[in-house]
Amino acid sequence: DDPTITNIIDFLPTPFTLADAEALIRGKGDERDCFLGIWHRKEAELIGVFGVHLYEPSEIELGYWMARGFRGQGYTTEAGLKVIHQVRDQFPRRRIFAECRRENNASWRVLEKIGFRASGMPGARPGRLRLELS
């Protein structure tokens, strides 16, 4: 329930309750969205989430968020590389993309570190640009 996350992700309500989290994980029942938790090994706590979203006919969108106290420590990059590896193994023919606000420098850098490059196209969400995995 961090407003720095819920205020910029259009499908997360503020406040974001445990019931909201459970509903998000359950999904719509169409098996097109998957949310993977990023867990801190030592603290045994959920510190972030990666979302993997299947689009027709040949695309997958990746999205993520990280808890405020764990940003800038490499957790998102480490998890992102693992998620991309899994997605490519399961869906080798699908293009993988992400959307990000250009002014979100930290997130933009993470996306570049894990292999994304700006496509020059706007994202589907207002104010976001599309990046594609190279």
Summary of the structure (lengths in Angstrom):
residues: 134
radius of gyration: 14.4
end to end distance: 32.8
largest distance: 40.1
contacts: 333
relative contact order: 0.12
helix: 31%
strand: 34%
